[in-house]
Amino acid sequence: MSIALVLAVAAAATPQAAISAAMADSAAGWNAGDLARFTAIYAPDAVYVAGDKVVQGKPAIAERYAKSFTDGGNSRGKLAFQPLAWRPLSAVHVLYIARWTLTPASGASQTGLTTLLFERRKDGWRIISDHSS
């Protein structure tokens, strides 16, 4: 699904449906080895927290992930999200909690949790804060 189609769906959908579509498109970008598509869901001023690192801004987030995007795929495996909880915080903010799973071509899968704060902007729902473990 292209980002234009995701935005069209987002304009007509509930926040939950729009965010779900954007998350599916982001995971599809990861799985296709398309870094720009994977990171399209992030706001330019997003903050990413994982382990002991805090990364600020979409370009820095993309740089953090870039090394695993190789040969039309992702060297870390296939990415999937399982929604666990939703909490609308305002008309323009939604808290989304999910389980992420990375399934490599060989070896054991990795899984963890992500807490995402979405903000509705002119170009659709965007992640403004991502804390993944």
trRosetta pair geometry for C-beta under 8 A, 3 or more apart (Angstrom, degrees):
i j d omega theta_ij theta_ji phi_ij phi_ji
1 5 4.9 -118 -171 83 88 128
1 6 5.7 104 133 -57 116 87
1 21 7.2 -90 117 -176 163 93
1 24 7.2 48 29 106 135 104
1 25 4.9 -89 76 -98 107 104
1 28 6.7 106 29 47 81 160
2 5 4.8 98 57 6 78 99
2 6 7.0 -137 100 -3 43 87
3 6 5.3 -50 -146 37 38 116
3 7 6.3 41 153 -21 67 102
3 25 6.8 133 -90 158 57 148
3 37 7.0 -149 -50 -127 102 74
3 40 5.0 -112 -100 176 132 158
4 7 5.7 -53 -150 35 30 111
4 8 6.5 32 150 -20 63 104
5 8 5.5 -50 -148 34 35 113
5 9 6.4 36 153 -17 66 103
6 9 5.8 -54 -150 38 31 110
6 10 6.1 35 151 -24 65 108
6 21 5.4 169 -138 134 82 107
6 22 5.4 102 -177 -92 128 66
6 25 4.8 -54 -78 -24 139 161
6 40 8.0 117 58 114 151 133
6 124 7.0 52 124 -144 93 168
7 10 5.3 -52 -144 35 32 116
7 11 6.5 39 156 -27 64 100
7 123 6.6 -61 -116 -176 126 65
7 124 4.9 -116 -116 -55 78 131
8 11 5.9 -48 -152 25 31 112
8 12 7.1 4 158 3 61 108
9 12 6.5 -79 -158 48 31 94
9 13 5.4 17 159 -21 72 130
9 17 7.3 -119 159 137 102 100
9 18 6.4 164 117 -113 83 68
9 21 4.8 -125 104 173 143 175
10 13 5.9 -67 -126 40 25 108
10 18 3.6 83 -128 -146 73 114
10 21 6.6 -144 -64 68 78 129
10 22 6.7 41 -78 -50 124 109
10 124 4.4 49 106 -133 166 108
10 125 6.1 -151 -146 5 131 93
11 18 7.9 118 -16 -108 25 128
11 124 7.7 -80 -54 -96 70 87
13 17 3.7 -119 178 92 124 118
13 18 4.4 161 80 -56 116 81
13 21 6.9 119 31 -3 169 134
14 17 4.7 89 51 10 81 102
14 18 6.8 -151 87 -6 38 89
15 18 5.8 -60 -143 40 29 110
15 19 6.0 25 161 -16 67 110
15 88 6.8 106 66 -98 153 105
15 94 5.2 161 155 -53 134 148
15 118 7.7 153 -175 98 108 137
15 120 7.1 -86 -113 -66 106 120
15 125 6.7 118 -151 -83 78 139
16 19 6.0 -57 -142 40 26 107
16 20 6.2 29 156 -21 62 109
16 86 5.7 -2 -106 -132 109 163
16 94 7.6 -169 -75 -157 60 155
17 20 5.6 -54 -145 36 29 113
17 21 6.4 30 156 -19 64 105
18 21 5.8 -54 -150 35 29 110
18 22 6.4 27 152 -16 64 107
18 124 6.8 -157 174 -161 121 97
18 125 5.3 125 121 -2 113 129
19 22 5.6 -54 -146 39 33 111
19 23 6.2 36 154 -21 66 105
19 94 6.3 -110 -53 86 154 146
19 96 6.0 -161 158 -73 145 148
19 118 5.6 -86 -110 -64 125 171
19 125 5.1 -79 -84 116 78 160
20 23 5.7 -54 -146 36 29 111
20 24 6.4 31 154 -19 64 105
20 83 7.0 -47 -103 -48 98 140
21 24 5.8 -53 -148 36 31 112
21 25 6.4 29 153 -17 64 107
22 25 5.7 -54 -147 38 32 111
22 26 6.3 36 152 -22 65 105
22 41 5.1 125 162 -114 107 107
22 124 6.7 157 -84 146 135 130
22 125 5.8 -146 -1 74 157 104
23 26 5.6 -51 -147 34 32 114
23 27 6.5 31 155 -16 65 104
23 41 7.0 77 -86 -121 45 157
23 81 5.4 -73 165 52 123 155
23 83 8.0 118 77 -67 167 98
23 96 7.7 -146 -66 155 139 155
23 98 7.4 135 -156 -41 151 167
24 27 5.9 -54 -149 38 31 109
24 28 6.3 33 151 -21 64 107
24 81 7.9 -120 -78 43 52 112
25 28 5.5 -51 -146 36 33 114
25 29 6.5 40 151 -23 63 101
25 37 6.8 -114 158 178 87 98
25 40 7.3 -52 121 67 116 125
25 41 7.4 150 80 -61 97 108
26 29 5.6 -51 -155 31 32 115
26 30 6.8 36 147 -19 63 100
26 37 7.2 177 -120 141 40 70
26 38 5.4 74 -167 -150 71 48
26 39 7.7 95 -138 -56 99 16
26 40 6.9 -149 -94 53 82 83
26 41 4.4 -31 -76 -16 131 137
27 30 5.4 -47 -152 32 37 115
27 31 6.3 32 152 -15 67 107
27 38 7.8 72 -83 -121 15 82
27 79 4.8 -143 -143 102 86 101
27 80 6.1 72 -161 -105 146 35
27 81 5.9 -136 -63 -5 137 98
28 31 5.7 -56 -144 41 33 110
28 32 6.1 24 157 -13 66 112
28 37 7.0 -69 93 142 82 132
29 32 5.9 -62 -140 44 28 104
29 34 4.4 -94 -155 79 78 99
29 35 7.3 127 158 -96 110 4
29 36 7.3 -122 -158 79 133 48
29 37 2.8 -166 -112 105 123 100
29 38 3.7 -157 107 -55 117 59
29 39 7.7 -124 120 4 149 49
29 40 7.0 157 -54 11 164 105
30 33 7.9 31 172 -67 28 26
30 34 7.9 -76 -43 53 17 66
30 38 4.6 91 -63 -107 69 123
30 74 5.3 -11 173 -37 75 153
30 78 7.9 117 112 -154 103 41
30 79 4.3 3 100 24 148 137
31 73 7.0 -27 180 -142 44 74
31 74 6.6 -75 -103 10 27 113
31 78 5.2 33 -114 -135 105 78
31 79 6.1 -135 -55 35 85 81
32 37 6.9 9 61 61 122 147
32 72 6.9 -56 179 -176 57 68
32 73 7.2 -86 -170 -101 14 47
33 69 5.1 127 -160 -162 70 81
33 70 6.7 -99 -138 58 123 22
33 71 6.8 -126 -115 80 160 39
33 72 4.6 171 34 -180 149 18
33 73 4.4 -26 -54 -17 112 11
33 74 5.8 -171 -90 -49 65 62
34 37 3.9 31 114 22 120 117
34 38 6.3 155 92 -19 66 85
34 69 7.6 -171 -8 -150 6 129
35 38 5.5 -55 -145 37 32 113
35 39 6.1 9 164 -1 68 112
35 62 5.9 92 165 -157 114 98
35 65 6.5 159 -134 102 102 110
35 66 5.9 25 -119 -109 154 67
35 69 4.6 -77 -58 -46 102 171
36 39 6.4 -68 -142 49 25 95
36 40 6.4 51 154 -55 62 93
36 62 7.8 24 -90 -130 48 134
37 40 5.6 -28 -148 -7 31 120
38 41 7.7 -62 162 14 37 102
38 65 6.9 -127 109 129 141 155
38 69 7.7 -145 11 -86 144 128
39 42 5.2 -37 -172 19 75 118
39 58 6.1 122 167 -167 117 96
39 61 6.2 149 -133 104 120 109
39 62 4.7 -26 -67 -87 170 96
39 65 7.2 178 -64 47 113 141
41 125 8.0 -9 -154 104 83 78
41 126 6.5 162 171 -135 48 58
41 127 5.5 49 133 -4 91 106
42 46 4.3 -87 -169 3 98 156
42 48 7.9 -31 -124 -59 136 111
42 58 4.6 153 110 -111 120 97
42 61 5.7 -162 -141 75 172 156
42 62 8.0 -151 46 -50 146 86
42 126 6.4 55 169 -172 16 94
42 127 5.0 -44 -107 61 58 103
42 130 7.5 -56 -107 -23 103 133
43 46 4.6 134 56 -52 78 88
43 58 6.8 -143 100 -56 33 113
43 119 6.5 11 -56 51 145 113
43 121 6.6 125 -110 -24 109 150
43 126 3.9 106 -63 134 83 131
43 127 6.3 -143 -1 77 82 46
43 128 4.9 7 23 -91 141 70
44 57 6.8 -12 165 -149 59 73
44 58 5.0 -73 -127 4 39 123
45 56 7.6 -14 -168 -177 58 86
45 57 6.4 -29 -123 -101 37 62
45 58 7.6 -24 -21 -19 20 88
45 128 7.0 5 88 -141 84 86
46 56 7.8 180 95 -153 45 46
46 57 7.0 109 55 -129 63 10
46 58 5.7 77 29 -68 106 73
46 61 6.2 -9 87 -30 117 150
46 126 7.3 -123 -67 153 113 101
46 127 5.4 45 -123 107 136 83
46 128 5.4 -143 -109 -141 71 30
46 129 6.8 -168 -158 -67 75 30
46 130 6.6 30 173 -3 119 102
47 54 6.7 -13 -172 -170 100 92
47 55 7.3 153 -161 80 51 51
47 56 5.4 -14 -108 -107 76 71
47 128 7.2 23 19 154 81 59
47 129 5.1 -3 61 -113 96 73
47 130 7.2 -175 93 30 52 67
48 53 7.9 -4 109 115 88 98
48 54 7.4 153 81 -158 51 44
48 55 4.4 -14 61 60 102 102
48 56 7.8 -161 24 -71 72 29
48 60 7.8 -162 31 103 117 96
48 61 4.8 119 -16 -108 143 106
48 64 7.1 -146 90 36 149 158
48 130 4.7 -9 -115 67 74 107
48 131 7.9 167 -162 -79 44 38
48 132 7.6 -15 -166 12 89 103
49 53 7.1 171 -146 91 46 58
49 54 5.3 -9 -101 -105 82 72
49 55 7.7 -170 -72 22 36 70
49 129 7.7 5 3 -172 105 84
49 130 7.0 177 28 94 65 57
49 131 4.4 -9 67 -111 110 78
49 132 7.4 158 84 24 59 59
50 53 5.7 -8 66 59 71 100
50 131 7.4 165 -71 -157 56 46
50 132 4.9 -14 -94 69 104 87
50 133 6.8 176 -138 -82 70 49
51 133 7.7 136 -58 -117 49 73
53 64 7.8 144 138 -126 148 138
55 60 4.7 -166 -178 127 99 113
55 61 5.5 135 118 -82 128 64
55 64 5.5 -58 -99 -43 167 143
56 60 6.0 42 69 48 43 148
57 60 4.7 81 70 12 93 105
57 61 6.9 -159 96 -9 46 88
58 61 5.5 -55 -144 36 34 114
58 62 6.2 35 158 -20 68 104
59 62 5.7 -55 -148 37 31 111
59 63 6.3 34 153 -22 65 105
60 63 5.5 -48 -145 34 34 115
60 64 6.6 42 152 -26 62 100
61 64 5.7 -50 -155 27 32 115
61 65 6.9 14 154 -4 63 108
61 130 7.7 81 -129 41 137 137
62 65 6.1 -68 -153 45 33 101
62 66 6.1 55 151 -57 69 96
63 66 5.5 -30 -142 -5 32 123
65 68 6.2 -66 -176 37 65 105
65 69 6.8 58 137 -26 87 106
66 69 5.9 -65 -157 28 42 111
68 74 5.2 34 138 -165 100 84
68 75 4.8 -130 -156 45 71 92
68 76 4.7 -3 -161 -18 141 105
69 73 8.0 -171 -148 98 52 30
69 74 5.8 -31 -98 -104 55 75
69 75 7.9 -113 -52 1 12 86
70 73 7.0 -23 76 66 58 69
70 74 7.5 102 30 -125 66 28
70 75 5.3 29 34 -43 116 108
74 77 6.7 -42 96 50 99 24
74 78 7.6 137 55 -86 110 32
74 79 7.0 9 59 -21 156 105
76 79 7.9 40 94 -62 107 96
76 102 5.3 -44 142 -165 98 143
76 104 6.8 -91 167 -87 36 95
76 110 7.9 -56 176 35 101 133
77 102 4.2 110 70 170 120 85
77 103 4.9 -175 171 79 125 32
77 104 3.6 -89 -79 -75 116 51
77 105 6.9 -154 -109 -17 78 55
77 109 7.3 175 156 -124 164 67
77 110 7.5 148 39 26 144 97
78 102 7.0 153 70 -155 40 52
78 103 4.7 -20 55 59 95 94
78 104 7.9 -179 12 -80 68 21
79 100 6.6 -23 -159 -166 92 101
79 101 7.4 148 -151 79 44 51
79 102 5.8 -17 -93 -99 67 72
80 100 7.3 152 80 -155 45 54
80 101 5.0 -14 60 58 93 98
80 103 7.3 20 5 -4 109 110
81 98 4.5 11 -171 160 102 146
81 99 7.1 147 -158 76 53 48
81 100 5.6 -26 -100 -99 71 68
81 101 7.9 -180 -82 18 26 74
81 114 7.6 -59 -126 42 109 129
82 98 5.9 154 73 -166 42 87
82 99 4.5 -9 56 55 103 99
82 101 7.2 40 -8 -9 105 111
83 86 6.9 5 -177 -49 123 95
83 96 6.9 -67 -130 -166 96 96
83 97 7.6 95 -162 81 60 52
83 98 5.1 -49 -101 -101 41 97
84 97 4.8 -62 69 109 104 94
84 98 5.7 166 4 -108 87 33
84 99 6.0 89 -45 -21 119 85
84 113 7.6 -36 14 -133 152 101
85 95 7.7 -13 115 114 97 96
85 96 7.6 164 89 -155 59 35
85 97 4.2 14 51 47 96 115
86 94 6.5 -20 -164 -176 90 109
86 95 7.2 144 -164 82 39 63
86 96 6.0 -3 -109 -107 70 67
86 97 7.8 -143 -64 25 34 74
87 94 7.0 153 79 -163 45 61
87 95 4.2 -7 60 57 99 109
88 93 7.5 116 -167 90 55 60
88 94 5.4 -34 -105 -107 56 81
88 95 7.9 -147 -67 22 10 74
89 93 4.1 -45 66 102 111 110
89 94 6.6 -172 11 -93 85 24
89 95 5.9 82 -39 -20 113 96
89 117 7.9 -7 5 -143 148 96
90 93 4.6 49 38 32 94 99
91 120 7.7 -71 131 34 65 136
92 119 5.8 27 148 -160 93 71
92 120 4.3 -115 -144 42 75 98
93 117 6.6 -12 -162 -174 100 93
93 118 6.8 154 -152 83 48 58
93 119 5.6 -14 -97 -101 73 69
93 120 7.7 -115 -55 4 35 80
94 117 7.7 159 81 -157 42 48
94 118 4.6 -10 59 58 90 110
94 125 7.3 -18 34 -144 122 128
95 115 7.0 -13 -169 -171 96 90
95 116 7.4 152 -159 82 48 50
95 117 5.8 -22 -103 -103 68 69
95 118 7.7 -167 -79 20 20 78
96 115 7.6 154 82 -158 50 43
96 116 4.6 -19 65 65 100 100
96 117 7.8 178 23 -83 76 22
96 118 6.1 44 -6 -14 117 113
97 113 6.8 -5 -171 -172 92 105
97 114 7.2 172 -149 88 49 52
97 115 5.2 -11 -103 -105 83 72
97 116 7.6 -180 -79 22 35 70
98 113 7.3 159 86 -153 39 61
98 114 5.4 -12 61 58 84 96
98 116 7.4 1 13 5 104 112
99 111 6.1 8 178 -175 103 108
99 112 7.3 170 -153 90 65 26
99 113 5.9 -43 -102 -98 59 63
99 114 7.8 151 -111 17 13 79
100 111 6.6 173 89 -148 53 58
100 112 5.8 -10 56 62 95 75
100 113 7.4 153 13 -115 81 12
100 114 5.4 55 -23 -15 115 118
100 132 6.8 2 12 -146 142 118
101 109 5.7 2 -172 175 98 125
101 110 7.2 160 -154 84 51 49
101 111 4.6 -13 -103 -100 76 94
102 109 6.4 164 82 -161 52 72
102 110 4.6 0 53 56 105 97
102 111 7.4 -165 22 -73 66 47
103 109 4.8 -23 -100 -107 67 105
104 107 4.9 3 72 58 133 103
104 108 7.8 38 33 68 111 30
104 109 7.2 -174 12 -97 73 49
104 110 8.0 56 -22 -1 100 94
112 132 6.3 86 110 176 126 82
112 133 5.0 -150 -177 102 123 49
113 132 7.2 -172 98 -146 45 55
113 133 5.7 2 57 57 81 90
114 130 6.5 -19 -166 -164 108 85
114 131 7.0 155 -155 83 57 48
114 132 4.2 -12 -104 -103 90 87
114 133 7.7 173 -80 21 49 58
115 129 8.0 -21 113 118 85 96
115 130 7.7 153 81 -154 52 38
115 131 4.7 -7 57 60 99 100
115 132 7.7 -166 25 -73 58 46
116 127 5.1 -66 -162 -123 110 108
116 129 7.1 158 -156 87 43 60
116 130 5.4 0 -108 -106 80 72
116 131 7.9 -163 -72 29 41 62
117 127 7.0 100 69 -156 51 63
117 128 5.4 -58 99 62 99 88
117 129 4.0 24 36 49 116 103
117 130 7.9 -129 27 -59 70 43
118 125 4.8 10 -180 -177 126 103
118 126 6.6 146 -151 72 74 28
118 127 6.0 -49 -95 -91 66 48
118 128 7.1 124 -136 6 18 85
119 125 7.3 159 77 -150 29 59
119 126 5.9 -29 62 64 79 81
119 128 4.7 38 -3 -25 118 130
120 124 7.3 -78 -144 172 66 28
120 125 5.4 -34 -96 -91 64 69
120 126 8.0 131 -113 16 18 73
121 124 6.7 -2 62 59 77 33
121 125 7.6 138 20 -105 73 18
121 126 5.3 -8 13 11 123 121
123 126 7.1 48 80 -49 95 121
127 130 5.3 30 169 -57 134 103
